[in-house]
Amino acid sequence: MHMTFTKLSIKHSKAYQAIDEATSKTETDIWVIFRALRDSHSQFGLRPNHMHTLQAMLSFLKPGQGETVFASNFQICRRVGGIDERTLRRHIDRFVELGFMTRRDSPNRKRYRVRSSGGQSISYGLSLSPLIGRANELMEMAQEVENRRRDCIFVRKQILTRLAQIEEFWPESTFPSEVRKTLRRKLSLAEYHALHAKAQAECDLMSTAVDVPETTHLSANDGQIARHHSKSIKEDIDLERSQKPEVRTLTSICDQATALAPKTLRTWEDVEHHAKTLAPMMGIHASTFEKAKKAIGNREASSAVFLMLKFGNRIRNFGAYFHSITLGRRVHQFDPSRLLERLANSEGVPT
């Protein structure tokens, strides 16, 4: 009839990793079982107050003297922290209902143990043997709860990373603020995954490069690298100058943008100023336009605005598309000079 709860044999203790290092992997104790129930209490509809009551009751158990609590309701209430007896009875009823505790009432409702001369005993009180018997179940459930908690944190961080990318490259988007409002609530793992899918789709629309570029290691000294870099810059500048589209060609082909100009566009400065005015009207944030100018050049960024107006009926989102061809994955595919030349040939416009 006696039960030693200090070390209880558990067949599948690997389900919960809260066992003390000094304890064998196949053994655990009553407090490990309590912590497993505490970590998964919401799965049983229990509240923190229920766990405080159970913790107080467990504190009355003594190693080698069984798993029955003999303390009176008055003593338990005091140890919990002064709760009233009605609340204690409700808590006990809840544990009995869930199968974590059983009542063994004596004829006079007192809690005690009696022994015979032959060593047999009868215990009257609140037995916690059902709780101990469900140790494996509780530890497995606690591990599931912990895994789900970690997965929620992981997916949430992924969502926040995507939102930061959208805010950086597409400041005018309202999507990040809407998602952040949703993240204020405690969400399920399925809800986090759904939000992450939406954020990823938004990033795909932007065509934002999210992969970290691989670092290229060159076996050269600093002087060689500097000379090579200087030479590359000069070659790029010469190539850029030879491929710049003409103002007349741009304004003739992109007559939609030209028609909105307050004056005749004669120089590239006129074109850039007009493109800067058109960009916000098309949903392109001013900061995105400035980043594009630095990334691909003033003329290319301005030409992109003019060309997008020409193909306006084919573009669903001007802001996202502009980012895609100037800062995103399609930046290497966008060549305004070649596009203008092709359009000029097809429309018979002199270049």
Secondary structure, 3 states (H helix, E strand, C coil): CCCCCCCEECCCHHHCCCCCCCCCCCEECHHHHHHHHHHCHHHHCCCHHHHHHHHHHHCCCCCCCCCEECCCHHHHHHHHCCCCHHHHHHHHHHHHHHCCCEEECCCCCCCEEEECCCCCEEEEEEECHHHHHCHHHHHHHHHHHHHHHHHHHHHHHHHHHHHHHHHHHCCCCCHHHHHHHHHCCCCCHHHHHHHHHHHHHHHHHHCCCCCCCCCCCCCCCHHHHHHHHHHHHHHHHHHHHHCCCCHHHHHHHCHHHHHCCCCCCCCHHHHHHHHHHHHHHCCCCHHHHHHHHHHHCHHHHHHHHHHHHHCHHHCCCHHHHHHHHHCCHHHHCCCHHHHHHHHHHHHCCCC
